[in-house]
Amino acid sequence: MVTEYGIKFTVNLINNHFGNLVAKVCENLLRRGPLTLQLIVRYTELTPQQVKNSLLILIQHNCVQAFSYEQDGGLEDGPKSNTQYMALFNNILHRMRFSKFLEIMSREFDDKCKELLEGLLQHGRLTLKQMVERAKDLAERAKSRKKEGICENLVQESLVKLFTARYVERCPASEPVLAARNKEDTPAKKRGPKSARTAEESQTLEQRVLAAAAPMEAQRFSAITNNESAVGRETSMDDSPGMRVGAKRKYDASELHIEPAAEEEVILWRANFEEFIRCLRHKACIENVRERLDDGAATVLRAMLEATRSLENKVKTEKSVPLSLNNIFEEVMKSEEGRGMTLDLVRASLVQLGCSPSARGTDESYKIDLKKIIELAQNDEVESIVLKRYGRDAYRMFRLLSKNGRLVETDKIANTTFVEKKDAPKILYKLWKDEYLHMEKLVVAGARQSQFLLWKVNKPCLWKHVLDEMFHAALNLSQRVAYEREKEKEFLNLPVDKQVMSQEERLNRLKSVRIVLESSLLKLDDALMLFHDFEESSLLKLDDAIMLSHDL
Amino acid sequence: MAFRGRGRGRGYGGAGGYGFAKQEPFELFPDIELPNIKSVHKEETLVRESVKLQNFWKASAYYLDETVSKNSRSTEIERYSDMKKPRSTITRDSLSQILELKRFPQELIGGSKGQRPSQKKVRWNPESELQKLDYLEKLEQRAQGQENKDEKEKKEGENEDEDENDGEEDIEEEPSDDDYFQNVEFDDDDDDFNDVDDGGEDEGTF
């Protein structure tokens, strides 16, 4: 979901990273949808060269994707550029959590892999040659010996490890061509109700562009270029994606010689954000289960998710990949916490997790409803906000309405939650004013006209509102960090005799302030991911609707 | 008249209609009730990585400054005293050094000049050569250099007293090899009064 403060926050992020020129271009793309170069120049009032440089930077860092529509054959004076640029909100947002991605690297791989990923996050995309150059340069600075030769092999080895684990992928095409929509169809489509249009337009413009730009699945995590496959060495492997992973395992660093590709085919690599978000989603589910249930259930869940991570089709998958009880037990035994668990304990944990075996007989398989866990986590988050802001009575009433899902009358709410009848309307009204509740008036005409107020929690709207508030909070935190840094710079500019605290004390203060603020931002980011990245939005995104209408 | 909105508002507020807007002092960060600071779990490693990345981008070719017009720069004569002042501009790499130009839409790299990537060597660690070194990093380096920590702090204090806030890189434990690397891309032909092919300009960088 792209909300108003979501846009403000991401623009602020780009401003901090790349400056206000790039931020201006980015803001226009986020607010107005895909634009051509000429339109961007017009709206931003920057020079064409400034806009071009900004777009180069945004594309390099995977924040913008260019695309164009198929040109109709017809009367044209000459080649007319219809390249449009689309901002990728999700990728821009991921920039605030790069440090979490690096932490995942540190846990699962060695320092070399982490250094390689750091380079990809710093530069957005790199070729193998650039990665090797960078590694040599850094090794030289660190004054490590044997930087020649071994460095290049090490880099190749690290890259292979990373793309085999799908943490690194090939970059998408620079300018995919989309088939133009049939204009004759559009009037009929526009006349229909919005919900019908939603059902028909199952793929938004962003999804179409990304699908068109993405490399073939077989090539996405492969170093094999088209030139090599033309030689005939690898054709069979390219054809079957299922064999891809197995085939890769046959090669170790010395055997897999990543060919320096021909001029036309230089492979650009980038971090695969999807995989990192998948890891973070799993981590969130495990922690939620640990809090709600116990360590045993969390251990079993972690084992299942680790075993099936590479088999998940999409990040926001609703159910985990089915596993048999024996496989689950094997995986649990591999982990340190799981070593002490017996088969019965594992089975009991699975029951706690709410999954029943899906097939009778010897080969029962279990799968976890991840969507449900995420929903529970989201409910907990919103309920805790209501509790902290509005108090216990409001929390009880909100919880009742949230579980009920229907309109409930004021007195009934008060009776069920043991809240005073005179207090209930006031609290409910406050929640309604802050857009946490939906309210409807019911006028009953009878002997005496009476008015009833009915209340309901409208989850899709409320989730969007909560997400917007979180973006607002994140923006405030970022601005506060920037403000504290400016204050320190001003302080350090003062002559020494006017400084009240010593520089050392001041710098230490700045350090602790910054750590607290940035840690809060990282924690808030966990909540942002919960509402934005871990679950599909049920509403048609407003911005996609705008883009669709532009498109049509 | 400009006074209309302000002076009369207080007296006529309830007279009918909404009255005039009440003027309140602007507060950048109004006081609010904050949670207990101890409840915030300090993620020092994550914050350090985050800060490192942000410093990298600030010093990299990807950060586009609002540039001063060439005319005003060329009329300023560089004085001897300017050498002592902290440099307000950062020398960055140009985008053509790092971007794979062929993998971008044609209209963005258009022109024959754009087809040739720059031969200059990329600075993979620009934040270490940055004149304005982030003070948190300075603190981190000091904390990591456990030997002679007190002496280094004393030296640091003296150095900061002499220099301005973002002075030269005076930290003793910094490798002095940086001096040798600073002018790797230095082009003798660059001249302030003529065409300067440097990153951050709003003219073509290719």
Interface residues (C-beta under 8 A of the other chain):
Chain A: N16 H17 F18 G19 N20 L21 V22 L37 T47 Q49 Q50 K52 N53 S54 L55 L56 I57 I59 Q60 H61 A66 S81 T83 F98 S99 K100 L102 E103 E118 G119 L121 Q122 H123 R125 T127 Q130 E133 R134 D137 L138 R141 K143 C171 S174 E175 V266 L268 R480 Y483 E488 K489 L492 N493 V496 S502 Q503 E504 L507 N508 L510 K511 R514 I515 V516 E518 S519 S520 L522 K523
Chain B: L28 F29 I37 V40 H41 K42 E43 E44 T45 L46 V47 E49 S50 V51 L53 Q54 F56 W57 K58 S60 Y62 Y63 L64 D65 E66 L95 I98 L99 E100 K102 R103 F104 P105 E107 L108 I109 V122 W124 N125 S128 Y135 L136 K138 L139 E153 G157 E160 D161 E164 N165 P175 D177 D202 E203 G204 T205
